[in-house]
Amino acid sequence: MAKIYFVTIELSNGKSIKLRLDGSVAPKSVEQFVSLVKKNYYDGTIFHRIIDNFMIQTGGYKLEDKTLSELPKVDAIEGEFASNGYKGNTISHELGVISMARTMDKNSATSQFFICSATCPWLDGEYAAFGKTIDEESEKAVLEVSKMPTCAPHPMFTDFPVEEISIKTVTLDSEEEI
């Protein structure tokens, strides 16, 4: 039976992003994310890719004493989107939608995720969206992060925030069977 989860991402800037995750449209993506939340995996994780009018991405790195380190490896999951043969995902990528990040390999999503800071229809059917913000304050928090100045400190990080912004913690607020 599918579940709906409500989570809160507390940011280092004092803002929060509250999300509703829909296990009926992307069960593997939701299960992966929630399992990592329960392990406090995301605590202290930085946003390493920020593109205004597109998205903010996190879930892969920590920055400690000016040293960037990769988070522990997580097994990849099957991509739950139309171009990968999965027809059950009906979430459109719009402001506040959370989606799994991946490489060109459609089944490479692990721990990294992004939250859209604009409507991005070209992502629909290509990335596994699995939830959305639940209030205006959360959308404002996403937009605020998306407007942070970025730099390119390394060829691998071309949209890296000039000022560090990270996840303090992610909490599982509640869950419901649907």
Backbone bond lengths (Angstrom), bond angles and torsions (degrees), N, CA, C in turn:
res aa  C-N    CA-C-N  psi(-1)  N-CA   C-N-CA  omega(-1)  CA-C   N-CA-C  phi
1 M - - - 1.452 - - 1.531 109.30 -
2 A 1.299 116.69 137.05 1.472 122.34 -177.20 1.521 111.19 -76.44
3 K 1.335 114.65 155.53 1.459 121.01 178.91 1.517 111.04 -128.33
4 I 1.314 114.10 153.19 1.457 123.65 169.85 1.524 105.70 -107.99
5 Y 1.321 116.75 132.98 1.463 121.81 177.94 1.522 109.29 -119.06
6 F 1.311 115.63 144.04 1.458 121.85 173.03 1.521 106.55 -113.89
7 V 1.336 116.44 125.15 1.454 121.79 -178.93 1.523 110.14 -129.48
8 T 1.327 115.34 156.46 1.461 121.58 175.07 1.521 108.61 -125.27
9 I 1.339 115.08 126.21 1.457 121.77 174.05 1.524 106.58 -99.32
10 E 1.330 116.55 114.54 1.465 121.12 177.33 1.521 108.00 -92.98
11 L 1.335 115.79 126.34 1.456 122.11 -175.85 1.529 111.82 -96.76
12 S 1.314 115.88 159.12 1.463 121.08 179.42 1.528 112.78 -67.72
13 N 1.325 117.72 -16.01 1.464 120.99 178.26 1.532 112.57 -88.74
14 G 1.344 116.69 6.61 1.455 121.32 178.66 1.518 115.01 89.25
15 K 1.327 117.85 -6.60 1.468 122.01 179.20 1.524 109.52 -88.63
16 S 1.337 115.22 164.78 1.467 121.47 178.09 1.517 110.49 -130.86
17 I 1.315 114.80 149.22 1.464 121.80 174.49 1.522 106.29 -120.58
18 K 1.332 115.69 114.26 1.465 121.52 179.39 1.529 108.16 -99.29
19 L 1.336 115.14 131.08 1.458 121.23 -175.11 1.519 112.15 -128.98
20 R 1.314 114.58 149.67 1.465 123.30 170.82 1.522 105.82 -110.65
21 L 1.340 117.23 118.86 1.457 122.72 -179.15 1.517 109.00 -101.72
22 D 1.322 116.99 130.91 1.461 121.85 -173.59 1.526 111.81 -107.35
23 G 1.325 115.38 100.46 1.452 121.51 179.85 1.515 114.50 -72.32
24 S 1.335 118.02 -7.44 1.462 119.66 178.30 1.533 111.66 -82.57
25 V 1.331 118.37 -23.69 1.466 120.37 -179.03 1.529 112.91 -101.32
26 A 1.322 117.60 -26.08 1.474 121.28 -179.68 1.526 109.22 -145.65
27 P 1.343 117.44 68.24 1.463 120.76 -173.83 1.526 115.02 -59.68
28 K 1.339 118.33 -40.50 1.468 120.39 -178.97 1.528 111.28 -69.45
29 S 1.320 116.46 -39.54 1.471 120.64 179.05 1.523 110.35 -65.42
30 V 1.329 116.77 -45.24 1.460 120.89 179.43 1.524 110.07 -64.18
31 E 1.320 117.01 -44.92 1.470 120.77 -179.92 1.532 110.72 -60.84
32 Q 1.332 117.03 -42.98 1.469 121.01 179.37 1.528 110.52 -61.56
33 F 1.337 116.56 -49.08 1.458 121.78 -177.99 1.528 110.63 -62.71
34 V 1.315 117.51 -49.30 1.465 121.61 -177.75 1.533 110.86 -63.31
35 S 1.331 117.85 -38.85 1.473 119.35 178.82 1.529 110.56 -63.01
36 L 1.319 117.43 -36.91 1.464 120.99 178.60 1.530 110.84 -71.95
37 V 1.322 117.20 -37.19 1.471 120.95 175.92 1.529 109.61 -60.21
38 K 1.319 116.89 -45.29 1.470 121.09 -179.25 1.525 112.90 -62.40
39 K 1.338 117.15 -23.86 1.469 122.09 178.71 1.531 111.83 -93.99
40 N 1.349 117.67 4.57 1.478 122.87 -176.28 1.526 111.88 59.42
41 Y 1.301 116.66 26.93 1.465 123.36 -176.72 1.529 112.01 -57.66
42 Y 1.326 116.62 -39.43 1.461 120.70 -173.12 1.530 114.30 -84.59
43 D 1.316 118.38 -8.63 1.463 120.76 -178.18 1.530 110.48 -59.53
44 G 1.328 116.86 123.41 1.452 122.29 179.24 1.522 114.91 85.03
45 T 1.325 116.80 2.38 1.460 120.97 -179.04 1.528 110.57 -74.74
46 I 1.328 116.21 136.81 1.466 120.24 -179.23 1.529 111.70 -89.40
47 F 1.318 114.89 155.67 1.457 120.48 166.22 1.527 104.84 -82.60
48 H 1.330 116.85 116.60 1.461 121.05 -174.20 1.524 113.35 -106.00
49 R 1.322 117.00 -6.16 1.464 120.97 179.48 1.518 108.09 -143.38
50 I 1.326 115.74 116.99 1.461 121.61 -178.31 1.521 107.93 -131.47
51 I 1.326 115.96 120.76 1.460 120.73 178.31 1.528 107.72 -129.37
52 D 1.339 115.41 113.89 1.466 121.40 -179.81 1.533 109.89 -58.43
53 N 1.313 115.39 142.90 1.471 122.83 -177.77 1.521 112.50 60.28
54 F 1.331 116.74 29.19 1.459 121.40 176.60 1.522 110.07 -146.88
55 M 1.357 117.76 -78.60 1.459 118.57 -176.02 1.523 111.81 -166.12
56 I 1.353 114.16 168.33 1.458 123.01 172.88 1.534 106.27 -123.21
57 Q 1.335 116.93 132.44 1.467 120.92 -173.72 1.521 111.07 -122.19
58 T 1.326 115.13 142.07 1.461 122.51 -179.71 1.530 108.95 -152.40
59 G 1.336 115.00 -175.56 1.457 119.92 174.54 1.511 115.61 101.25
60 G 1.346 117.52 7.23 1.457 118.10 -177.03 1.511 116.73 -126.33
61 Y 1.345 117.13 -18.03 1.460 119.08 -171.31 1.523 112.72 -144.04
62 K 1.335 113.92 154.54 1.463 122.20 170.04 1.521 107.12 -120.63
63 L 1.321 116.10 152.57 1.451 122.26 176.98 1.519 106.78 -123.21
64 E 1.342 116.00 109.51 1.460 121.19 -178.70 1.516 109.38 -126.66
65 D 1.327 116.18 125.09 1.460 121.77 -178.25 1.533 111.33 51.87
66 K 1.337 115.13 43.55 1.480 123.23 178.75 1.521 113.21 65.29
67 T 1.331 117.12 15.59 1.460 121.41 177.06 1.524 108.76 -111.39
68 L 1.325 115.68 122.86 1.453 121.91 179.13 1.522 108.87 -86.24
69 S 1.330 116.45 127.42 1.462 119.86 178.05 1.520 109.78 -131.14
70 E 1.316 114.59 144.84 1.451 120.86 179.65 1.523 109.55 -77.90
71 L 1.319 115.96 144.25 1.464 120.56 175.76 1.527 109.44 -72.07
72 P 1.334 117.26 161.05 1.474 119.68 178.52 1.534 111.91 -56.15
73 K 1.309 115.06 146.07 1.470 120.83 -179.20 1.528 111.14 -62.85
74 V 1.318 114.20 145.29 1.461 123.22 178.49 1.527 106.57 -128.48
75 D 1.321 116.89 142.01 1.464 120.29 178.38 1.524 110.80 -63.33
76 A 1.320 115.82 141.51 1.459 121.95 178.29 1.526 110.15 -74.61
77 I 1.330 114.87 153.73 1.461 121.08 177.76 1.530 110.04 -120.39
78 E 1.315 115.50 163.03 1.458 121.65 178.11 1.523 109.98 -69.80
79 G 1.320 116.41 134.98 1.463 121.67 179.69 1.513 111.90 -70.22
80 E 1.326 115.93 124.14 1.473 121.59 -176.99 1.533 109.79 -100.24
81 F 1.348 114.77 76.12 1.460 121.19 179.44 1.524 108.97 -155.01
82 A 1.332 115.92 159.50 1.468 123.08 -170.01 1.522 114.36 -56.65
83 S 1.333 118.85 -44.34 1.468 119.25 -176.62 1.528 112.37 -68.29
84 N 1.338 116.52 -7.91 1.464 121.58 176.82 1.532 110.74 -105.17
85 G 1.340 115.94 12.26 1.459 120.70 177.69 1.515 114.91 87.74
86 Y 1.334 117.77 3.55 1.462 122.06 -179.28 1.532 108.40 -99.48
87 K 1.321 116.86 118.04 1.470 120.88 -173.42 1.526 114.21 -99.72
88 G 1.336 118.99 -5.05 1.463 121.22 -173.35 1.520 116.11 -82.59
89 N 1.331 118.49 -7.95 1.460 120.13 -175.52 1.529 110.21 -91.94
90 T 1.317 115.66 111.45 1.468 121.51 -176.44 1.524 112.86 -110.31
91 I 1.333 118.06 8.44 1.465 120.70 -178.18 1.529 109.26 -79.47
92 S 1.331 115.64 127.27 1.464 121.75 176.70 1.524 109.62 -88.62
93 H 1.305 115.80 142.02 1.464 121.52 179.14 1.526 109.30 -77.36
94 E 1.321 115.01 102.29 1.465 122.34 178.75 1.518 107.95 -135.96
95 L 1.313 117.11 175.97 1.457 121.13 -179.73 1.524 111.03 -47.30
96 G 1.343 115.89 125.35 1.453 121.70 176.07 1.513 115.70 91.48
97 V 1.325 118.82 -3.53 1.462 121.20 -179.89 1.530 109.64 -80.22
98 I 1.338 115.62 133.25 1.465 122.42 176.53 1.526 107.99 -98.80
99 S 1.330 115.51 138.10 1.454 121.16 -175.21 1.525 109.35 -145.33
100 M 1.312 116.38 152.94 1.462 121.10 178.09 1.531 110.26 -76.14
101 A 1.326 116.34 133.64 1.464 121.73 173.08 1.528 107.57 -82.95
102 R 1.312 115.46 154.17 1.462 120.37 179.29 1.514 109.62 -156.74
103 T 1.320 115.80 171.49 1.460 121.67 173.09 1.531 107.59 -89.31
104 M 1.325 117.08 -164.04 1.474 120.56 175.95 1.534 110.81 -66.22
105 D 1.319 117.34 -22.77 1.464 122.50 175.71 1.530 107.29 -72.37
106 K 1.311 117.00 118.66 1.469 121.60 -175.18 1.528 113.43 -66.09
107 N 1.321 117.34 -15.67 1.463 121.84 179.25 1.534 111.39 -113.32
108 S 1.329 116.48 40.76 1.466 120.60 -175.43 1.533 113.99 -113.34
109 A 1.326 118.65 4.84 1.472 120.26 -179.71 1.529 109.81 -64.81
110 T 1.344 115.37 134.15 1.468 120.41 179.73 1.530 109.12 -126.52
111 S 1.333 116.70 -90.80 1.466 120.87 -177.62 1.523 112.98 -114.61
112 Q 1.319 117.27 -20.68 1.459 119.08 -176.14 1.528 111.36 -75.02
113 F 1.326 114.11 142.41 1.458 120.50 178.59 1.513 109.00 -142.74
114 F 1.325 115.13 164.36 1.459 119.95 175.45 1.518 108.84 -135.00
115 I 1.327 114.90 157.41 1.456 122.17 175.85 1.515 106.51 -121.86
116 C 1.317 116.76 125.94 1.465 121.66 -177.90 1.528 110.69 -68.46
117 S 1.345 114.99 137.81 1.458 120.60 175.24 1.529 110.54 -109.77
118 A 1.322 115.67 12.86 1.466 123.07 177.67 1.529 107.61 -163.68
119 T 1.318 116.45 174.54 1.456 120.86 174.24 1.521 108.06 -80.46
120 C 1.336 116.06 126.43 1.469 122.84 -173.63 1.533 109.76 -130.76
121 P 1.338 118.06 71.32 1.472 120.16 -174.17 1.527 114.29 -62.05
122 W 1.335 118.85 -23.13 1.464 121.54 179.23 1.534 112.07 -66.89
123 L 1.351 116.91 -14.84 1.463 120.68 177.10 1.533 112.52 -85.89
124 D 1.342 115.68 -20.70 1.472 120.11 -178.63 1.527 109.98 -60.08
125 G 1.312 115.59 130.70 1.456 121.06 -179.60 1.515 113.93 79.58
126 E 1.352 117.60 -1.62 1.463 122.13 -178.63 1.526 112.91 -117.58
127 Y 1.328 117.89 -20.05 1.467 123.75 -179.86 1.522 108.66 -135.50
128 A 1.331 115.97 150.19 1.465 121.53 -175.71 1.525 111.35 -85.98
129 A 1.332 115.34 90.96 1.461 120.86 171.89 1.522 106.81 -71.08
130 F 1.350 116.69 142.00 1.468 117.42 -177.53 1.520 113.71 -142.20
131 G 1.325 117.88 11.22 1.457 120.03 177.68 1.508 111.51 176.62
132 K 1.349 114.63 -177.09 1.467 120.01 -176.81 1.525 109.62 -155.97
133 T 1.332 114.82 153.97 1.460 120.37 174.85 1.521 109.29 -60.26
134 I 1.348 116.39 153.48 1.465 119.38 -176.11 1.516 113.83 -110.38
135 D 1.343 117.73 -4.18 1.458 117.87 -179.76 1.527 111.39 -152.25
136 E 1.315 115.28 166.96 1.458 122.00 -177.55 1.524 112.32 -65.09
137 E 1.332 117.32 -36.45 1.473 120.17 178.67 1.529 111.01 -61.73
138 S 1.312 116.53 -37.74 1.469 120.44 178.24 1.526 110.66 -66.36
139 E 1.326 116.55 -42.20 1.467 120.24 177.21 1.522 110.53 -62.26
140 K 1.325 116.87 -41.17 1.466 120.82 178.14 1.524 110.84 -62.44
141 A 1.329 117.42 -38.91 1.464 121.18 178.60 1.531 110.71 -63.60
142 V 1.334 117.08 -42.19 1.467 121.62 177.51 1.528 109.86 -61.96
143 L 1.331 116.44 -46.53 1.468 120.77 -179.09 1.527 111.68 -63.21
144 E 1.325 116.30 -38.85 1.467 120.04 179.21 1.530 111.00 -62.36
145 V 1.320 116.46 -45.39 1.467 119.84 178.02 1.534 109.78 -63.58
146 S 1.330 117.23 -40.48 1.470 120.41 -176.17 1.527 112.94 -65.63
147 K 1.301 116.98 -18.73 1.476 120.91 -178.67 1.529 112.65 -94.53
148 M 1.328 117.47 1.16 1.469 120.49 179.84 1.532 110.13 -66.27
149 P 1.334 117.38 140.99 1.468 120.32 176.83 1.533 110.52 -63.24
150 T 1.319 115.42 144.48 1.467 121.10 -179.88 1.522 110.53 -124.89
151 C 1.318 114.48 168.24 1.460 121.90 177.87 1.522 108.12 -144.40
152 A 1.326 115.48 179.43 1.465 121.10 179.01 1.533 108.73 -124.64
153 P 1.342 117.16 79.79 1.468 119.36 -177.07 1.525 114.45 -73.30
154 H 1.323 116.20 -12.31 1.466 121.57 -175.89 1.524 106.27 -159.85
155 P 1.332 119.54 147.93 1.479 119.84 179.59 1.531 113.96 -55.65
156 M 1.328 117.15 -25.08 1.462 121.05 178.95 1.532 111.92 -79.63
157 F 1.325 116.85 -19.54 1.463 121.80 -176.43 1.520 109.48 -126.39
158 T 1.326 115.73 86.65 1.461 120.18 -176.14 1.525 113.35 -94.91
159 D 1.309 118.10 -11.66 1.475 122.66 -179.57 1.525 109.76 -127.88
160 F 1.316 115.29 45.73 1.459 123.25 -175.54 1.528 108.97 -85.80
161 P 1.337 118.73 132.35 1.467 119.41 -178.75 1.531 112.64 -64.36
162 V 1.325 115.94 138.45 1.465 121.21 178.39 1.525 109.37 -65.53
163 E 1.331 115.79 -41.98 1.462 121.85 177.56 1.526 108.00 -105.10
164 E 1.324 116.80 132.31 1.462 120.38 -176.93 1.529 111.82 -62.08
165 I 1.323 114.79 135.15 1.470 122.39 171.85 1.524 105.56 -133.85
166 S 1.320 116.21 128.40 1.460 119.34 -175.31 1.524 111.56 -138.83
167 I 1.320 114.14 172.68 1.457 122.62 174.89 1.518 107.27 -91.10
168 K 1.332 117.06 120.69 1.466 119.37 173.09 1.511 108.98 -71.17
169 T 1.329 114.84 -51.27 1.466 119.87 179.09 1.526 109.30 -162.43
170 V 1.319 115.62 159.97 1.459 121.92 172.63 1.521 106.12 -122.53
171 T 1.318 116.00 126.98 1.467 119.47 -179.58 1.525 110.12 -114.74
172 L 1.304 114.20 143.76 1.463 122.05 173.96 1.519 105.99 -89.87
173 D 1.337 117.16 107.71 1.460 121.90 -175.15 1.520 112.48 -80.58
174 S 1.330 117.33 -43.43 1.459 121.00 179.19 1.517 110.28 -166.08
175 E 1.322 115.35 167.01 1.462 121.59 176.56 1.515 108.78 -144.75
176 E 1.328 114.72 150.71 1.475 121.02 -179.71 1.517 108.49 -138.42
177 E 1.307 116.62 141.62 1.467 120.81 172.46 1.521 107.61 -81.80
178 I 1.337 115.32 140.53 1.472 119.10 177.29 1.507 110.95 -123.79
